[in-house]
Amino acid sequence: MKCSSSACGRIARLLSIMLAASLLSGLVSSFAARAQPTQPAPLSATTRPPAEELAKREAWRAAIARTPAPKKGCFTAVYPNTAWQEAPCSPPSRYPNPPARPKEGGHGPIVGHGVGPVGNGLDYSAQPASGLISSAVGSFDSVAPATITETGPWSAGGPPPPPPPTCNHPPPCRQPDTTQTPNAVVLPTLNAFTLQLNTRPFPTPACQGVTGCQGWQQFVFSQNQCKGPCVFIEYWLLNFGPKCPTASWTQWGNDCYINSESSIAPAVPAAQLQGTTLTGTAAGDSDTVVLTTTSGTAMATVAESVLNLAQGWNTVEWNVFGDCCDSQASFSAGSTLVVRTSVNAGANSLPPTCVQEGFTGETNNLLLLEAVEAATPHTSSATPVTTTPVPGSGATFPAIVFAESNAAPGGTLARCTASAPGQ
């Protein structure tokens, strides 16, 4: 079929445009494919990956948690990359994770005997044989059963609870129940929990010479406190008095707290606690919290060292607790967690001491088999839990290991035991 010169010209131009569009589309698709980071295949709770791949992921988790971020801010990394990529920070959590108040008036861990619920002063903490802690790693050697679930109260994004009243002088001072938030609907929420690495209260220049004041610091993963999951650092001035040092701090009774900016994180269901780690590091003028997950992602928040923790960190508590505000994390019946708290205290490679004390006001509904006296090393006289440390999740550092459970009484849980590196 013949066409006029003008018609043929229009057809030729149309074909040229279509060809150019096709080529451009292909180039854009190719560029997008190269620009899109390769996402690791998530680990299934029911299908275990090959042992070689599992070992590689575990080694990556250890490597990225020990890799310093280049500066203060928020960062992310995706397996198998071991370099941090800067990411936007999110606003600080509005919520407090208050200190333990097991005794009416003031602060202080429960020292002596007890079984639970774990939290609000009752827990096992790790204390190095000598020296100060530069970093600590919280992980779980095992989580059972595979169908484990957890629920906790959450106010559906409502305001934080009102602070307790201030005192005219340092405690004792009666503190009200802060678990109920007025004008907010508190609902049982699936996977409403925090993971916390908590220091023991310590002297800090931030107290500005106030008698009885101490610093306290928390490295936190929260499921809900940042309008979704996040990792951040919470700083406290305990017993500072009825007026905080600056408007940046939030008054909480006679205490003051301030939260760092946060890094957005993926949700962590209870069934994926094994393989999830939280690392806290104090170094010079900065503090770092790192979350690594079973999906092969890592998030870090690096903040100004508000309290100078590196000069006073001598004990650390690690566990899973309620999501803010003295709340409780409730695990399904028959749940058992084997908890590992690893500490890096420099050249000291001796196993740390199991100390029965805790520091946060949040709790869970699990029980310790039996308590140990404060500052007394322990080996188990009960039938030990069969457990293998998770390589790459802190097992290269000395640790304490203990079990907590709401299974039927008469089980074979172990006491808190010290563990040398790799054990």
HUPEBEL-V129167 format. One record per residue. N is the residue number from 1. RES is the residue in three letters. SS is DSSP state (H for helix, E for strand, L for the rest). PHI is phi as a letter, one per 30 degrees, with the letter a starting at -180 (999 if undefined). NEAR is the number of other C-alpha atoms within 12 Angstrom. Layout:
N_RES_SS_PHI_NEAR, N_RES_SS_PHI_NEAR
This chain:
1_MET_L_999_5, 2_LYS_L_c_7, 3_CYS_L_b_11, 4_SER_L_d_10, 5_SER_H_e_10, 6_SER_H_d_11, 7_ALA_H_d_13, 8_CYS_H_d_14, 9_GLY_H_d_13, 10_ARG_H_d_14, 11_ILE_H_d_15, 12_ALA_H_d_15, 13_ARG_H_d_14, 14_LEU_H_d_14, 15_LEU_H_d_14, 16_SER_H_d_14, 17_ILE_H_d_14, 18_MET_H_d_14, 19_LEU_H_d_14, 20_ALA_H_d_14, 21_ALA_H_d_14, 22_SER_H_d_14, 23_LEU_H_d_14, 24_LEU_H_d_14, 25_SER_H_d_14, 26_GLY_H_d_14, 27_LEU_H_d_14, 28_VAL_H_d_14, 29_SER_H_d_14, 30_SER_H_d_13, 31_PHE_H_d_13, 32_ALA_H_d_13, 33_ALA_H_d_13, 34_ARG_H_d_11, 35_ALA_H_d_11, 36_GLN_L_d_11, 37_PRO_L_d_17, 38_THR_L_d_16, 39_GLN_L_d_17, 40_PRO_L_d_19, 41_ALA_L_d_19, 42_PRO_L_d_22, 43_LEU_L_d_25, 44_SER_L_d_17, 45_ALA_L_d_22, 46_THR_L_c_12, 47_THR_L_c_12, 48_ARG_L_d_15, 49_PRO_L_d_19, 50_PRO_L_e_12, 51_ALA_H_e_12, 52_GLU_H_d_11, 53_GLU_H_d_19, 54_LEU_H_d_27, 55_ALA_H_d_20, 56_LYS_H_d_21, 57_ARG_H_d_37, 58_GLU_H_d_37, 59_ALA_H_d_28, 60_TRP_H_d_34, 61_ARG_H_e_43, 62_ALA_H_d_38, 63_ALA_H_d_28, 64_ILE_H_d_39, 65_ALA_H_d_41, 66_ARG_H_c_35, 67_THR_L_d_27, 68_PRO_L_d_31, 69_ALA_L_d_32, 70_PRO_L_d_19, 71_LYS_L_a_21, 72_LYS_L_d_28, 73_GLY_E_k_33, 74_CYS_E_b_38, 75_PHE_E_b_40, 76_THR_E_b_41, 77_ALA_E_b_36, 78_VAL_E_b_31, 79_TYR_L_e_33, 80_PRO_L_c_28, 81_ASN_L_d_24, 82_THR_L_c_26, 83_ALA_L_c_25, 84_TRP_L_d_31, 85_GLN_E_c_25, 86_GLU_E_d_21, 87_ALA_E_b_24, 88_PRO_L_d_19, 89_CYS_L_d_27, 90_SER_E_c_26, 91_PRO_L_e_24, 92_PRO_L_d_31, 93_SER_L_e_38, 94_ARG_L_d_30, 95_TYR_L_c_39, 96_PRO_L_c_47, 97_ASN_L_c_51, 98_PRO_L_d_50, 99_PRO_E_d_48, 100_ALA_L_d_36, 101_ARG_E_b_33, 102_PRO_L_d_29, 103_LYS_L_c_21, 104_GLU_L_d_17, 105_GLY_L_i_24, 106_GLY_L_i_30, 107_HIS_L_c_37, 108_GLY_E_k_28, 109_PRO_L_d_34, 110_ILE_L_d_33, 111_VAL_L_c_26, 112_GLY_L_k_21, 113_HIS_L_c_21, 114_GLY_L_l_25, 115_VAL_L_b_30, 116_GLY_E_l_28, 117_PRO_L_d_33, 118_VAL_L_d_46, 119_GLY_E_j_45, 120_ASN_L_h_40, 121_GLY_L_j_39, 122_LEU_E_c_45, 123_ASP_L_a_54, 124_TYR_E_c_59, 125_SER_E_c_53, 126_ALA_E_c_55, 127_GLN_E_b_41, 128_PRO_L_e_39, 129_ALA_L_d_30, 130_SER_L_a_21, 131_GLY_L_i_22, 132_LEU_L_c_31, 133_ILE_L_d_36, 134_SER_L_c_35, 135_SER_E_a_41, 136_ALA_E_b_52, 137_VAL_E_b_49, 138_GLY_E_c_53, 139_SER_E_a_49, 140_PHE_E_b_42, 141_ASP_E_d_37, 142_SER_E_a_32, 143_VAL_E_b_37, 144_ALA_E_b_31, 145_PRO_L_d_25, 146_ALA_L_d_22, 147_THR_L_c_20, 148_ILE_L_e_29, 149_THR_L_b_28, 150_GLU_E_b_35, 151_THR_E_b_29, 152_GLY_E_a_37, 153_PRO_E_d_37, 154_TRP_E_b_39, 155_SER_L_c_29, 156_ALA_L_h_25, 157_GLY_L_i_26, 158_GLY_L_d_23, 159_PRO_L_d_24, 160_PRO_L_d_32, 161_PRO_L_d_30, 162_PRO_L_d_26, 163_PRO_L_d_30, 164_PRO_L_d_28, 165_PRO_L_d_23, 166_THR_L_d_28, 167_CYS_L_c_23, 168_ASN_L_d_15, 169_HIS_L_a_22, 170_PRO_L_e_23, 171_PRO_L_e_28, 172_PRO_L_d_20, 173_CYS_L_a_23, 174_ARG_L_d_20, 175_GLN_L_c_28, 176_PRO_L_d_20, 177_ASP_L_d_20, 178_THR_L_c_26, 179_THR_L_d_31, 180_GLN_L_c_24, 181_THR_L_c_27, 182_PRO_L_d_16, 183_ASN_L_i_14, 184_ALA_L_b_18, 185_VAL_L_d_18, 186_VAL_L_c_24, 187_LEU_E_c_18, 188_PRO_E_d_22, 189_THR_E_b_27, 190_LEU_E_d_27, 191_ASN_L_h_35, 192_ALA_L_c_40, 193_PHE_E_b_46, 194_THR_E_c_52, 195_LEU_E_c_52, 196_GLN_E_b_49, 197_LEU_E_c_50, 198_ASN_E_c_56, 199_THR_E_d_47, 200_ARG_L_d_38, 201_PRO_L_e_36, 202_PHE_E_b_31, 203_PRO_L_d_30, 204_THR_L_b_30, 205_PRO_H_d_21, 206_ALA_H_d_28, 207_CYS_H_d_30, 208_GLN_L_h_20, 209_GLY_L_i_17, 210_VAL_L_d_25, 211_THR_L_d_18, 212_GLY_L_i_25, 213_CYS_L_d_32, 214_GLN_E_b_37, 215_GLY_E_d_41, 216_TRP_E_b_47, 217_GLN_E_b_50, 218_GLN_E_b_51, 219_PHE_E_c_48, 220_VAL_E_b_55, 221_PHE_E_c_54, 222_SER_E_b_47, 223_GLN_L_d_42, 224_ASN_L_b_37, 225_GLN_L_d_41, 226_CYS_L_c_34, 227_LYS_L_h_26, 228_GLY_L_k_29, 229_PRO_L_d_30, 230_CYS_E_a_43, 231_VAL_E_b_54, 232_PHE_E_a_53, 233_ILE_E_b_52, 234_GLU_E_c_47, 235_TYR_E_c_44, 236_TRP_E_b_48, 237_LEU_E_c_45, 238_LEU_E_d_44, 239_ASN_L_h_40, 240_PHE_L_d_39, 241_GLY_L_k_31, 242_PRO_L_d_27, 243_LYS_L_b_26, 244_CYS_L_d_28, 245_PRO_L_d_23, 246_THR_L_b_16, 247_ALA_L_d_11, 248_SER_L_d_16, 249_TRP_L_d_27, 250_THR_E_c_32, 251_GLN_E_d_31, 252_TRP_E_b_35, 253_GLY_L_i_38, 254_ASN_L_c_40, 255_ASP_E_c_42, 256_CYS_E_b_39, 257_TYR_E_b_42, 258_ILE_E_b_39, 259_ASN_E_c_34, 260_SER_L_d_42, 261_GLU_L_e_34, 262_SER_E_b_43, 263_SER_E_c_43, 264_ILE_E_d_35, 265_ALA_L_b_38, 266_PRO_L_d_27, 267_ALA_L_d_33, 268_VAL_L_b_36, 269_PRO_L_d_33, 270_ALA_H_e_40, 271_ALA_H_d_32, 272_GLN_H_c_34, 273_LEU_L_d_44, 274_GLN_L_d_39, 275_GLY_L_j_43, 276_THR_L_c_45, 277_THR_E_b_53, 278_LEU_E_b_54, 279_THR_E_c_52, 280_GLY_E_c_52, 281_THR_E_b_46, 282_ALA_E_c_39, 283_ALA_E_b_28, 284_GLY_L_i_19, 285_ASP_L_c_19, 286_SER_E_b_28, 287_ASP_E_b_40, 288_THR_E_b_51, 289_VAL_E_b_54, 290_VAL_E_b_53, 291_LEU_E_c_55, 292_THR_E_c_48, 293_THR_L_b_41, 294_THR_L_d_36, 295_SER_L_d_36, 296_GLY_L_i_37, 297_THR_E_b_42, 298_ALA_E_b_48, 299_MET_E_b_48, 300_ALA_E_b_52, 301_THR_E_b_51, 302_VAL_E_c_40, 303_ALA_E_b_41, 304_GLU_E_d_29, 305_SER_L_d_33, 306_VAL_L_d_35, 307_LEU_L_c_39, 308_ASN_L_i_30, 309_LEU_H_e_44, 310_ALA_H_e_32, 311_GLN_H_c_22, 312_GLY_L_b_28, 313_TRP_L_d_40, 314_ASN_L_b_34, 315_THR_E_a_45, 316_VAL_E_b_52, 317_GLU_E_c_53, 318_TRP_E_b_49, 319_ASN_E_a_50, 320_VAL_E_c_55, 321_PHE_E_b_48, 322_GLY_E_d_47, 323_ASP_L_c_50, 324_CYS_L_i_47, 325_CYS_L_i_41, 326_ASP_L_i_39, 327_SER_L_d_44, 328_GLN_E_c_36, 329_ALA_E_d_39, 330_SER_E_c_36, 331_PHE_E_c_40, 332_SER_L_d_28, 333_ALA_L_e_20, 334_GLY_L_i_25, 335_SER_L_d_30, 336_THR_E_b_41, 337_LEU_E_c_43, 338_VAL_E_c_42, 339_VAL_E_c_52, 340_ARG_E_b_56, 341_THR_E_c_56, 342_SER_E_c_54, 343_VAL_E_b_54, 344_ASN_E_c_41, 345_ALA_E_c_33, 346_GLY_L_i_18, 347_ALA_L_d_17, 348_ASN_E_d_21, 349_SER_L_c_24, 350_LEU_L_d_26, 351_PRO_L_d_34, 352_PRO_L_d_42, 353_THR_E_d_38, 354_CYS_E_d_41, 355_VAL_E_c_42, 356_GLN_E_d_42, 357_GLU_L_a_44, 358_GLY_L_b_44, 359_PHE_L_b_47, 360_THR_E_c_53, 361_GLY_L_d_43, 362_GLU_L_d_43, 363_THR_E_b_44, 364_ASN_E_b_44, 365_ASN_L_c_36, 366_LEU_L_c_37, 367_LEU_E_c_37, 368_LEU_E_d_37, 369_LEU_L_e_38, 370_GLU_L_a_33, 371_ALA_L_d_36, 372_VAL_L_b_33, 373_GLU_L_d_24, 374_ALA_L_e_26, 375_ALA_L_i_23, 376_THR_L_c_24, 377_PRO_L_d_29, 378_HIS_L_b_29, 379_THR_L_c_21, 380_SER_L_d_25, 381_SER_L_c_16, 382_ALA_L_d_19, 383_THR_L_d_17, 384_PRO_L_d_21, 385_VAL_L_d_30, 386_THR_L_d_17, 387_THR_L_b_25, 388_THR_L_b_22, 389_PRO_L_d_35, 390_VAL_L_d_39, 391_PRO_L_e_31, 392_GLY_L_i_35, 393_SER_L_c_47, 394_GLY_L_j_46, 395_ALA_L_d_37, 396_THR_L_d_29, 397_PHE_L_c_40, 398_PRO_E_e_40, 399_ALA_E_a_48, 400_ILE_E_c_53, 401_VAL_E_b_54, 402_PHE_E_a_49, 403_ALA_E_c_44, 404_GLU_E_b_46, 405_SER_E_a_39, 406_ASN_L_c_30, 407_ALA_L_d_25, 408_ALA_L_e_16, 409_PRO_L_e_16, 410_GLY_L_j_13, 411_GLY_L_d_22, 412_THR_L_c_23, 413_LEU_L_d_32, 414_ALA_L_c_34, 415_ARG_L_d_35, 416_CYS_L_d_43, 417_THR_E_b_38, 418_ALA_E_d_39, 419_SER_E_b_36, 420_ALA_L_d_28, 421_PRO_L_e_28, 422_GLY_L_i_22, 423_GLN_L_c_23
